[in-house]
Amino acid sequence: MCRVTRPDGRRWWLGVLAKCEPSALRAEWDDLNVDPAFSWLVQPQAGVIRLRGRLDRHGHAFDAGLLPVTKASLKLETGEIGMAYVPGHSMEHAGLAALLDALLQTDLCPIIVPAIERLEAARQGRAAEARRLTAATAVEFTMKAQNDL
């Protein structure tokens, strides 16, 4: 397996691949210029998962809603297995994410990790911009004690 400098290695790259923009993932894939032989274990297929939540660690579970997801699983000719669950209905996104997951377990890992880092940086940039836009519309409320009225 690839020696990623992060302690959460595979968990990290699976998260990045799932959360990145499909168009950015496609662009990074095209730049890698690799064409590995593989077979599908589970071809990309869309479905939904039920999101569950709790108000605190001991509260009753409740249904928060449904999330559309696409999953895929494949096996490289060399034996590595890649899998992916991505939000939405993009079959290509799930397939590329699974393929990159498998390739990150091979000797190509040092070539692919910089692409994953670029995808993560782009996601963090989008998140920072969303926080900035949200902060610009924040409203501050103050409360007075009833005896101050």
Secondary structure in CASP SS format (residue, H / E / C, confidence):
PFRMAT SS
TARGET T0000
AUTHOR 0000-0000-0000
METHOD secondary structure of the structure
MODEL  1
M C 1.00
C C 1.00
R C 1.00
V C 1.00
T C 1.00
R C 1.00
P C 1.00
D C 1.00
G H 1.00
R H 1.00
R H 1.00
W H 1.00
W H 1.00
L H 1.00
G H 1.00
V H 1.00
L H 1.00
A H 1.00
K H 1.00
C C 1.00
E C 1.00
P H 1.00
S H 1.00
A H 1.00
L H 1.00
R H 1.00
A H 1.00
E H 1.00
W H 1.00
D H 1.00
D H 1.00
L H 1.00
N C 1.00
V C 1.00
D C 1.00
P C 1.00
A C 1.00
F E 1.00
S E 1.00
W E 1.00
L E 1.00
V E 1.00
Q E 1.00
P E 1.00
Q E 1.00
A E 1.00
G E 1.00
V E 1.00
I E 1.00
R E 1.00
L E 1.00
R E 1.00
G E 1.00
R C 1.00
L C 1.00
D C 1.00
R C 1.00
H C 1.00
G C 1.00
H C 1.00
A C 1.00
F E 1.00
D E 1.00
A E 1.00
G E 1.00
L E 1.00
L E 1.00
P E 1.00
V E 1.00
T E 1.00
K E 1.00
A E 1.00
S E 1.00
L E 1.00
K E 1.00
L E 1.00
E C 1.00
T C 1.00
G C 1.00
E C 1.00
I E 1.00
G E 1.00
M E 1.00
A E 1.00
Y E 1.00
V E 1.00
P E 1.00
G C 1.00
H C 1.00
S C 1.00
M H 1.00
E H 1.00
H H 1.00
A H 1.00
G H 1.00
L H 1.00
A H 1.00
A H 1.00
L H 1.00
L H 1.00
D H 1.00
A H 1.00
L H 1.00
L C 1.00
Q C 1.00
T C 1.00
D C 1.00
L C 1.00
C H 1.00
P H 1.00
I H 1.00
I H 1.00
V H 1.00
P H 1.00
A H 1.00
I H 1.00
E H 1.00
R H 1.00
L H 1.00
E H 1.00
A H 1.00
A H 1.00
R H 1.00
Q H 1.00
G H 1.00
R H 1.00
A H 1.00
A H 1.00
E H 1.00
A H 1.00
R H 1.00
R H 1.00
L H 1.00
T H 1.00
A H 1.00
A H 1.00
T C 1.00
A C 1.00
V C 1.00
E C 1.00
F C 1.00
T C 1.00
M C 1.00
K C 1.00
A C 1.00
Q H 1.00
N H 1.00
D H 1.00
L C 1.00
END
